[in-house]
Amino acid sequence: MAYWEEYAGEENGLWHDVLVGEDIEIFVLTEDDADRLFALTDSHRTHLRQWLPWVNATRNVEDTREFIASSLRRYRDDVGMSCGILYQGNLAGVIGFNTIDWMNFKTEIGYWLGAEFQGLGLITRACRAMIDHAFLDLDLNKVEIRCATGNTRSCAIPQRLGFTQEGVARQAEWLYDHYVDLVLYGMLSSEWKSQTRAG
């Protein structure tokens, strides 16, 4: 199902809320969301800092507002998008297309959740909607997900969704005081559509 086609409309160039289930929605972040996104980040610094390199640089709500403004510029330029994940009306995390490579028709999905929202299947469900959007609406050929090798929760998402592990980039990311290896997972449009038909 192309969730974005069924539930989304456009107004001023922005997507409306996208229904993924009875208790979860994803929506393009706007600057109106800065306060609650910063509050979520600030209350989960220790948890997020384990695997996300940008947490220390997010010092106040203005940093979050600038992140959202930058994300909106990339969204309007059609080279990326950042979405909030709502669970039962509460902002639970973020998911998006980190980049959209139109020359090679591929994108990379990134995501994170507040600690208390883990284990509910939210990222798996949100990823399915984003992958549907990439393949069915944007007509891309490939979706990639990169995770630190030690981040077993994050790696479990592409594994659960049937992605192929394509390799490991050694010491690919600097995480505050050490390097981490990143594992690359990939899904092709033909594979996703075949998998969806089989399911």
MOCORLIN-V796843 format. One record per backbone hydrogen bond with DSSP energy under -1.0 kcal/mol. NH is the residue of the N-H (numbers start at 1). CO is the residue of the C=O. Records with the same first field share a line. If there is no record, write none. Layout:
NH->CO + CO
//
This chain:
3->1
6->2
7->3
8->4
11->14
14->11
16->9
18->26
20->24
21->24
25->86
26->18
27->84
29->82
33->30
34->31
37->33
38->34
39->35
40->36
41->37
42->38
43->39
44->41
48->44
49->45
51->48
52->48
58->55
59->57
64->60
65->61
66->62
67->63
68->64
69->65
70->66
71->67
72->68
73->69
74->70
75->71
76->72
77->73
78->75
79->74
81->97
83->95
84->27
85->93
86->25
87->90
88->23
90->87
92->85
94->112
95->83
96->110
97->81
98->108
100->79
101->106
102->100
106->101
107->142
108->99
109->144
110->96
112->94
114->92
117->114
118->115
125->121
126->122
127->123
128->124
129->125
130->126
131->127
132->128
133->129
134->130
135->131
136->132
137->133
138->133
140->134
141->105
142->105
143->187
144->107
145->185
147->183
149->181
151->148
152->150
155->151
156->152
157->154
159->155
160->156
161->157
162->159
163->158
164->186
166->184
169->182
172->180
173->180
175->178
177->175
180->173
182->169
183->147
184->167
185->145
186->164
187->143
189->141
192->188
193->189
194->190
195->191
196->192
197->193
198->194
199->195
//
